Amino acid sequence: MPSGTRRSFSLTRSRTRTRHAKPNLRYRIARVRELAPGESLKFMLPIGNVDEECLLINFRGQFHAYVNRCRHVPMAMDWIDNQFFTEGGRYLMCQTHNACYEPDTGECIAGPLPACGKFLYRVPLEIEEGVIYGRTPPQPFED
């Protein structure tokens, strides 16, 4: 969904598409200046035949994006809309399971045993002329 504006409404978690996402197509997410360190932004990205809810984060000046899905139980990680960082801003946390993930790698380092050692599904990013673009992840999901 090529768009770079912030949305004030709640996004749906996933929505079935009638067509498959085109490979190698990039989708505009936001401008670099719209996301300060420690902030996050949700966006939708076509993956396979589903529009998946994803999250873009600015962690210490570096941008990372993941599918908004905990690796313990496949559900959205934010129970308060668009809140992913722990109170100190050091980790991403699933608000339902308290699983903690490294923001720069997506690795689960604490929480329920089935999640530990697993990685969030990364969304490949490109930054060009101050605009952040996302691409469909190259590998299918395990869950």
NUMAR-513981 format. One record per residue: residue number from 1; chain; x, y, z of N, C-alpha, C, O, CB in turn. Coordinates in steps of 0.1 Angstrom, whole numbers, plus 2048, in hexadecimal, padded with zeros to 3 digits. Glycine has a CB too. Example, Ala and Ser with C-alpha at 12.3 -4.5 7.8 and 13.67 -1.06 7.14 Angstrom:
- 1, A, 884, 7C7, 84E, 87B, 7D3, 84E, 884, 7DF, 84E, 88E, 7DF, 855, 871, 7D3, 85A
- 2, A, 880, 7EA, 847, 889, 7F5, 847, 881, 800, 84F, 886, 80B, 850, 88D, 7FA, 839
END
This chain:
- 1, A, 809, 7F4, 800, 800, 800, 800, 809, 80C, 800, 80D, 811, 80B, 7F6, 800, 80C
- 2, A, 80C, 812, 7F4, 815, 81D, 7F3, 80F, 829, 7FA, 807, 830, 7F4, 818, 81F, 7E5
- 3, A, 814, 82C, 806, 810, 838, 80D, 81A, 83C, 817, 820, 833, 81D, 802, 836, 813
- 4, A, 81C, 849, 81A, 825, 84D, 824, 820, 856, 82E, 827, 85B, 836, 831, 854, 81D
- 5, A, 813, 857, 82F, 80D, 860, 839, 809, 857, 845, 806, 84C, 844, 801, 867, 834
- 6, A, 80A, 85E, 851, 806, 857, 85D, 7F7, 855, 85D, 7EF, 85D, 858, 80A, 85F, 86A
- 7, A, 7F3, 84A, 863, 7E4, 847, 864, 7E0, 848, 872, 7E6, 843, 87B, 7E1, 839, 85E
- 8, A, 7D5, 84F, 874, 7D0, 850, 882, 7C5, 846, 885, 7C1, 845, 891, 7C9, 85E, 884
- 9, A, 7C1, 83D, 87C, 7B8, 833, 87E, 7BF, 826, 880, 7CB, 824, 87C, 7AE, 832, 873
- 10, A, 7B8, 81C, 886, 7BE, 80F, 889, 7BE, 807, 87C, 7B4, 806, 875, 7B6, 808, 894
- 11, A, 7C9, 801, 879, 7CB, 7F9, 86E, 7C6, 7EB, 871, 7C8, 7E6, 87C, 7D9, 7F9, 869
- 12, A, 7C1, 7E4, 867, 7BD, 7D6, 868, 7CA, 7CD, 869, 7D4, 7D2, 864, 7B4, 7D1, 85D
- 13, A, 7C9, 7C2, 86F, 7D4, 7B9, 871, 7D9, 7B3, 863, 7E5, 7B3, 860, 7D2, 7AE, 87B
- 14, A, 7CF, 7AD, 85C, 7D2, 7A8, 84E, 7C6, 7A8, 847, 7BB, 7A7, 84C, 7D9, 79A, 84F
- 15, A, 7C7, 7A8, 83A, 7BB, 7A8, 831, 7BF, 7A0, 824, 7C9, 7A3, 81E, 7B7, 7B7, 82D
- 16, A, 7B7, 796, 821, 7B9, 78E, 815, 7B8, 797, 808, 7B0, 79F, 807, 7AF, 783, 814
- 17, A, 7C2, 794, 800, 7C2, 79B, 7F3, 7BE, 791, 7E8, 7BF, 785, 7E9, 7D1, 7A0, 7F0
- 18, A, 7B8, 797, 7DD, 7B4, 78F, 7D2, 7C0, 78C, 7C8, 7BF, 783, 7C0, 7A9, 795, 7CA
- 19, A, 7CA, 794, 7C9, 7D6, 792, 7C1, 7E2, 791, 7CA, 7E3, 796, 7D5, 7D8, 79E, 7B7
- 20, A, 7EC, 78A, 7C5, 7F9, 789, 7CC, 801, 795, 7CA, 800, 79C, 7C0, 801, 77C, 7C7
- 21, A, 809, 798, 7D5, 812, 7A4, 7D4, 81C, 7A1, 7C9, 821, 796, 7C7, 819, 7A6, 7E2
- 22, A, 820, 7AC, 7C2, 82A, 7AB, 7B8, 838, 7AB, 7BE, 83B, 7B4, 7C6, 828, 7B6, 7AD
- 23, A, 840, 7A2, 7BA, 84E, 7A2, 7C0, 856, 7AE, 7BB, 853, 7B3, 7B0, 855, 795, 7BC
- 24, A, 85F, 7B2, 7C3, 868, 7BD, 7BF, 861, 7CB, 7BE, 868, 7D4, 7BA, 86F, 7BA, 7B2
- 25, A, 855, 7CB, 7C3, 84E, 7D8, 7C3, 850, 7DE, 7D1, 84F, 7D7, 7DB, 83F, 7D7, 7C0
- 26, A, 854, 7EB, 7D2, 856, 7F1, 7DF, 84A, 7FA, 7E2, 844, 7FF, 7D9, 863, 7F9, 7DF
- 27, A, 848, 7FB, 7EF, 83C, 802, 7F4, 841, 80E, 7FD, 849, 80B, 806, 832, 7F9, 7FB
- 28, A, 83C, 819, 7FB, 840, 825, 803, 83A, 824, 810, 82D, 822, 812, 83C, 832, 7FC
- 29, A, 842, 826, 81B, 83D, 825, 828, 83C, 832, 82F, 832, 836, 834, 846, 81B, 831
- 30, A, 847, 83A, 82F, 848, 847, 836, 854, 84E, 832, 85D, 849, 82B, 847, 845, 845
- 31, A, 855, 85A, 836, 861, 862, 834, 86A, 860, 841, 864, 85F, 84C, 85E, 871, 832
- 32, A, 876, 861, 83F, 880, 85F, 84A, 87D, 869, 855, 87D, 865, 861, 88E, 861, 845
- 33, A, 87A, 875, 852, 878, 880, 85C, 86B, 87E, 864, 869, 885, 86E, 878, 88D, 856
- 34, A, 862, 875, 860, 855, 873, 867, 856, 869, 873, 84D, 868, 87B, 84B, 86D, 85D
- 35, A, 862, 863, 875, 863, 859, 87F, 870, 85B, 887, 87B, 858, 883, 863, 84A, 879
- 36, A, 86F, 861, 893, 87A, 864, 89C, 87F, 857, 8A2, 877, 84E, 8A3, 876, 86F, 8A6
- 37, A, 88B, 857, 8A7, 890, 84B, 8AF, 886, 848, 8BA, 882, 850, 8C2, 89E, 84E, 8B4
- 38, A, 883, 83B, 8BB, 87A, 836, 8C6, 86C, 836, 8C1, 863, 832, 8C9, 87C, 83E, 8D2
- 39, A, 869, 83A, 8B5, 85B, 83A, 8B0, 859, 82E, 8A7, 862, 829, 8A1, 858, 847, 8A9
- 40, A, 84C, 82B, 8A5, 848, 820, 89C, 83C, 825, 894, 835, 82E, 897, 844, 814, 8A4
- 41, A, 83A, 81E, 889, 82F, 821, 87F, 82A, 814, 879, 832, 80D, 874, 833, 82C, 874
- 42, A, 81D, 812, 87A, 818, 806, 873, 814, 809, 865, 811, 814, 861, 80B, 801, 87B
- 43, A, 815, 7FF, 85C, 811, 800, 84E, 80D, 7F3, 849, 810, 7E8, 84F, 81D, 806, 846
- 44, A, 806, 7F2, 83E, 802, 7E6, 838, 80B, 7E3, 82C, 80F, 7EC, 825, 7F3, 7E7, 833
- 45, A, 80E, 7D6, 82A, 816, 7D2, 81F, 811, 7C5, 819, 80D, 7BC, 820, 825, 7D0, 824
- 46, A, 80F, 7C4, 80C, 80A, 7B8, 806, 815, 7AD, 806, 820, 7AF, 801, 805, 7BB, 7F7
- 47, A, 811, 7A2, 80D, 81B, 797, 80E, 812, 78A, 809, 809, 787, 810, 821, 795, 81C
- 48, A, 816, 784, 7FE, 80F, 779, 7F9, 801, 77E, 7F5, 800, 787, 7ED, 80D, 76E, 804
- 49, A, 7F6, 778, 7FA, 7E9, 77C, 7F7, 7E2, 783, 802, 7D6, 784, 803, 7E0, 770, 7F2
- 50, A, 7EA, 789, 80B, 7E5, 790, 817, 7EC, 79D, 819, 7F8, 79E, 817, 7E7, 787, 824
- 51, A, 7E4, 7A7, 81D, 7EA, 7B4, 821, 7ED, 7B3, 830, 7E4, 7B1, 838, 7E0, 7C0, 81E
- 52, A, 7FA, 7B3, 833, 7FE, 7B0, 841, 801, 7BE, 847, 807, 7C7, 841, 80B, 7A7, 841
- 53, A, 7FE, 7BF, 854, 802, 7CA, 85C, 810, 7C9, 860, 814, 7BE, 865, 7F8, 7CC, 869
- 54, A, 818, 7D3, 85E, 826, 7D3, 861, 829, 7DF, 86A, 821, 7E8, 86C, 82E, 7D3, 854
- 55, A, 835, 7E0, 870, 83A, 7EB, 878, 847, 7F0, 873, 850, 7E8, 870, 83A, 7E7, 887
- 56, A, 849, 7FD, 873, 855, 803, 870, 85A, 80A, 87D, 852, 810, 883, 854, 80E, 864
- 57, A, 867, 808, 880, 86C, 80E, 88C, 879, 816, 889, 880, 813, 880, 86F, 803, 897
- 58, A, 87B, 820, 891, 887, 827, 891, 88E, 824, 89E, 88A, 829, 8A9, 885, 837, 88F
- 59, A, 899, 81B, 89D, 8A0, 817, 8A9, 8AE, 81D, 8A8, 8B6, 819, 8A0, 8A1, 808, 8AA
- 60, A, 8B0, 827, 8B1, 8BD, 82E, 8B2, 8C2, 833, 8A4, 8CD, 833, 8A1, 8C8, 824, 8B7
- 61, A, 8B8, 839, 89D, 8BB, 83F, 890, 8BB, 836, 884, 8BE, 83A, 879, 8C8, 846, 891
- 62, A, 8B9, 829, 886, 8B9, 81F, 87C, 8AB, 81A, 87A, 8A3, 818, 884, 8C3, 813, 87F
- 63, A, 8A6, 818, 86E, 899, 813, 86B, 898, 804, 868, 8A1, 7FF, 862, 893, 81B, 85E
- 64, A, 88E, 7FE, 86E, 88C, 7F0, 86D, 87D, 7EE, 86B, 875, 7F5, 870, 892, 7E8, 879
- 65, A, 879, 7E3, 864, 86B, 7E0, 863, 869, 7D1, 864, 871, 7C9, 85F, 865, 7E6, 855
- 66, A, 85D, 7CE, 86A, 85A, 7C0, 86C, 84B, 7BE, 86A, 843, 7C8, 86B, 85E, 7BB, 87A
- 67, A, 846, 7B2, 867, 838, 7AE, 867, 834, 7AF, 876, 83B, 7AA, 87F, 835, 7A0, 861
- 68, A, 828, 7B5, 878, 823, 7B7, 886, 81D, 7AA, 88B, 811, 7A8, 88B, 818, 7C2, 887
- 69, A, 826, 7A0, 88E, 821, 793, 892, 82B, 78D, 89C, 837, 78B, 899, 820, 78A, 886
- 70, A, 826, 78A, 8A8, 82F, 784, 8B3, 832, 776, 8AE, 82A, 76F, 8A8, 828, 784, 8C0
- 71, A, 83E, 771, 8B2, 843, 764, 8AE, 83E, 759, 8B8, 841, 74E, 8B6, 852, 764, 8AC
- 72, A, 839, 75D, 8C3, 833, 754, 8CD, 826, 74F, 8C8, 824, 743, 8C6, 832, 75A, 8DB
- 73, A, 81D, 758, 8C6, 80F, 755, 8C0, 80D, 75F, 8B5, 80F, 76B, 8B8, 804, 755, 8CB
- 74, A, 80A, 75B, 8A9, 809, 765, 89E, 7FE, 76F, 8A0, 7F3, 76D, 89A, 807, 75D, 891
- 75, A, 800, 779, 8A8, 7F7, 784, 8A9, 7FE, 791, 8AA, 80A, 791, 8AC, 7EE, 782, 8B6
- 76, A, 7F7, 79C, 8A8, 7FE, 7A9, 8A8, 804, 7AC, 8B6, 7FF, 7A7, 8C0, 7F3, 7B4, 8A5
- 77, A, 80F, 7B3, 8B6, 817, 7B5, 8C2, 813, 7C1, 8CA, 816, 7C2, 8D6, 825, 7B7, 8BE
- 78, A, 80B, 7CA, 8C4, 807, 7D7, 8CB, 7F9, 7D6, 8D0, 7F0, 7D4, 8C8, 809, 7E3, 8C2
- 79, A, 7F7, 7D7, 8DD, 7E9, 7D7, 8E2, 7E5, 7E5, 8E4, 7D9, 7E7, 8E4, 7E9, 7CF, 8F0
- 80, A, 7EE, 7EE, 8E4, 7EB, 7FD, 8E3, 7F0, 800, 8D5, 7FB, 7FE, 8D2, 7F1, 806, 8EF
- 81, A, 7E7, 806, 8CD, 7EA, 808, 8BF, 7F8, 80F, 8BD, 7FA, 81A, 8C3, 7DF, 811, 8B9
- 82, A, 800, 808, 8B6, 80D, 80E, 8B2, 817, 80F, 8BD, 820, 818, 8BC, 80B, 81B, 8AB
- 83, A, 816, 807, 8C8, 820, 807, 8D3, 827, 7FA, 8D2, 822, 7EF, 8D5, 818, 809, 8E1
- 84, A, 834, 7FB, 8D0, 83C, 7EF, 8CE, 849, 7EF, 8D8, 84D, 7E4, 8DC, 841, 7ED, 8C0
- 85, A, 84E, 7FA, 8DB, 85A, 7FB, 8E3, 857, 7F9, 8F2, 84C, 7FD, 8F6, 861, 808, 8E1
- 86, A, 860, 7F3, 8F9, 85F, 7F2, 907, 861, 800, 90D, 864, 809, 906, 86A, 7E8, 90D
- 87, A, 85D, 801, 91A, 85D, 80F, 920, 86B, 816, 91E, 86B, 822, 91C, 85A, 80D, 92F
- 88, A, 876, 80F, 91F, 883, 815, 91E, 887, 817, 90F, 891, 81D, 90C, 88D, 80D, 925
- 89, A, 87F, 811, 906, 882, 813, 8F8, 88D, 80A, 8F3, 892, 80B, 8E7, 886, 821, 8F5
- 90, A, 891, 800, 8FB, 89C, 7F7, 8F7, 898, 7EB, 8EE, 89F, 7E7, 8E6, 8A4, 7F2, 903
- 91, A, 88C, 7E6, 8F1, 887, 7DA, 8EA, 879, 7DD, 8E4, 872, 7E6, 8E8, 887, 7CE, 8F3
- 92, A, 876, 7D4, 8DA, 868, 7D3, 8D6, 861, 7C8, 8DE, 867, 7BE, 8E1, 867, 7D0, 8C6
- 93, A, 855, 7CB, 8E2, 84E, 7C1, 8EB, 840, 7BE, 8E6, 839, 7C7, 8E2, 84E, 7C6, 8F9
- 94, A, 83D, 7B1, 8E6, 830, 7AC, 8E3, 828, 7AF, 8F0, 82B, 7AA, 8FB, 82F, 79D, 8DF
- 95, A, 81E, 7B8, 8EF, 816, 7BD, 8FA, 80D, 7B2, 900, 809, 7B3, 90C, 80E, 7C9, 8F7
- 96, A, 80B, 7A7, 8F9, 802, 79C, 8FE, 80B, 792, 905, 807, 78D, 910, 7FB, 796, 8F2
- 97, A, 816, 78E, 8FF, 81E, 783, 905, 82B, 788, 90C, 832, 780, 912, 822, 77A, 8FA
- 98, A, 82E, 795, 90C, 83A, 79A, 912, 847, 795, 90C, 851, 795, 912, 83A, 798, 921
- 99, A, 846, 790, 8FF, 852, 78B, 8F8, 85A, 798, 8F4, 854, 7A1, 8EF, 84F, 782, 8EC
- 100, A, 867, 798, 8F6, 86F, 7A4, 8F3, 878, 7A0, 8E7, 87E, 795, 8E6, 878, 7A8, 8FF
- 101, A, 879, 7AA, 8DE, 881, 7A8, 8D1, 88B, 7B3, 8D0, 888, 7BE, 8D3, 877, 7A7, 8C5
- 102, A, 897, 7AF, 8CA, 8A1, 7B9, 8C7, 89C, 7C1, 8BB, 898, 7BC, 8B1, 8AF, 7B2, 8C4
- 103, A, 89B, 7CF, 8BD, 896, 7D7, 8B2, 89E, 7D6, 8A5, 898, 7D7, 89A, 895, 7E5, 8B7
- 104, A, 8AB, 7D4, 8A6, 8B3, 7D4, 89A, 8B4, 7C7, 892, 8B7, 7C7, 886, 8C1, 7D9, 89D
- 105, A, 8B1, 7BC, 899, 8B1, 7AF, 893, 8A4, 7A8, 893, 8A2, 79F, 88A, 8BB, 7A6, 89A
- 106, A, 89B, 7AB, 89C, 88E, 7A5, 89D, 88F, 798, 8A4, 885, 790, 8A5, 889, 7A2, 88F
- 107, A, 89A, 795, 8AB, 89B, 788, 8B2, 894, 789, 8C0, 896, 793, 8C7, 8AA, 785, 8B4
- 108, A, 88D, 77F, 8C3, 886, 77E, 8D0, 891, 77A, 8DA, 897, 76F, 8D9, 87A, 774, 8D0
- 109, A, 893, 782, 8E5, 89D, 77F, 8EF, 897, 77D, 8FC, 89E, 779, 906, 8A6, 78B, 8F0
- 110, A, 88A, 77E, 8FE, 883, 77C, 90B, 875, 77A, 909, 86F, 780, 900, 886, 787, 915
- 111, A, 86E, 771, 911, 860, 76F, 910, 85D, 760, 910, 865, 758, 915, 85B, 775, 903
- 112, A, 852, 75C, 90B, 84E, 74E, 90A, 858, 746, 902, 85D, 74A, 8F8, 840, 74D, 904
- 113, A, 85B, 73A, 907, 865, 732, 901, 863, 72F, 8F2, 86D, 72F, 8EB, 866, 725, 908
- 114, A, 857, 72D, 8EE, 856, 72A, 8DF, 85A, 736, 8D6, 85D, 734, 8CB, 847, 727, 8DC
- 115, A, 85B, 742, 8DC, 85F, 74E, 8D4, 86E, 750, 8D5, 873, 756, 8CB, 857, 75A, 8D9
- 116, A, 874, 74D, 8E0, 882, 750, 8E2, 88B, 74A, 8D7, 88A, 73F, 8D3, 887, 74C, 8EF
- 117, A, 894, 753, 8D1, 89C, 74E, 8C6, 896, 750, 8B9, 89E, 74F, 8AF, 8A0, 740, 8C8
- 118, A, 88A, 752, 8B8, 883, 755, 8AB, 885, 763, 8A7, 887, 76C, 8B0, 874, 750, 8AB
- 119, A, 883, 767, 89A, 884, 774, 895, 876, 779, 890, 86F, 771, 88A, 88F, 775, 88B
- 120, A, 874, 786, 892, 868, 78C, 88B, 86B, 78B, 87C, 876, 78B, 878, 866, 79B, 890
- 121, A, 860, 78B, 874, 862, 78B, 866, 865, 799, 861, 85E, 7A3, 862, 855, 786, 85F
- 122, A, 872, 79A, 85C, 877, 7A7, 857, 871, 7AB, 84A, 86F, 7A3, 841, 886, 7A7, 856
- 123, A, 86E, 7B8, 849, 86A, 7BE, 83C, 876, 7C6, 837, 87B, 7CF, 83D, 85E, 7C8, 83E
- 124, A, 87B, 7C2, 82B, 886, 7C9, 825, 883, 7D8, 823, 878, 7DB, 81D, 88B, 7C2, 818
- 125, A, 88C, 7E1, 827, 88A, 7EF, 825, 895, 7F5, 81B, 8A0, 7F0, 81A, 88B, 7F6, 832
- 126, A, 891, 800, 815, 89A, 808, 80D, 896, 816, 810, 88B, 81A, 812, 898, 805, 7FD
- 127, A, 8A1, 81F, 811, 89F, 82D, 813, 8A5, 834, 807, 8B1, 832, 804, 8A5, 832, 821
- 128, A, 89D, 83C, 801, 8A1, 844, 7F5, 89C, 852, 7F6, 890, 854, 7F7, 89C, 83D, 7E8
- 129, A, 8A5, 85C, 7F6, 8A1, 86A, 7F6, 897, 86D, 802, 88E, 874, 800, 89A, 86E, 7E9
- 130, A, 89A, 867, 80E, 893, 86A, 81A, 885, 863, 81B, 87E, 866, 824, 890, 878, 81A
- 131, A, 883, 859, 812, 876, 852, 812, 87A, 843, 815, 883, 83D, 810, 86F, 853, 805
- 132, A, 872, 83D, 81E, 874, 82F, 822, 86A, 827, 81A, 85E, 829, 81A, 872, 82D, 832
- 133, A, 86F, 81D, 814, 867, 813, 80C, 869, 805, 812, 874, 802, 817, 86C, 813, 7FD
- 134, A, 85E, 7FD, 811, 85F, 7EF, 815, 85D, 7E6, 809, 856, 7EA, 800, 855, 7ED, 820
- 135, A, 862, 7DA, 80A, 860, 7D0, 800, 85A, 7C3, 807, 85C, 7C2, 813, 86D, 7CC, 7F9
- 136, A, 854, 7BB, 7FF, 84E, 7AF, 804, 85A, 7A6, 809, 864, 7A4, 802, 846, 7A7, 7FA
- 137, A, 859, 7A0, 815, 863, 796, 81A, 865, 78B, 810, 85B, 786, 80A, 85F, 791, 828
- 138, A, 872, 787, 80E, 875, 77D, 803, 871, 76F, 807, 86F, 767, 7FE, 883, 77D, 801
- 139, A, 86F, 76C, 814, 86C, 75E, 818, 85E, 75D, 81E, 859, 766, 824, 876, 759, 822
- 140, A, 857, 752, 81C, 84A, 750, 822, 84B, 74F, 831, 855, 74B, 836, 842, 744, 81C
- 141, A, 840, 751, 838, 840, 750, 847, 83E, 741, 84B, 839, 739, 843, 834, 758, 84C
- 142, A, 844, 73E, 857, 843, 731, 85C, 836, 72E, 863, 832, 722, 864, 84F, 72E, 866
- 143, A, 82F, 738, 868, 823, 736, 86F, 817, 73C, 868, 80B, 73A, 86D, 824, 73C, 87D
END
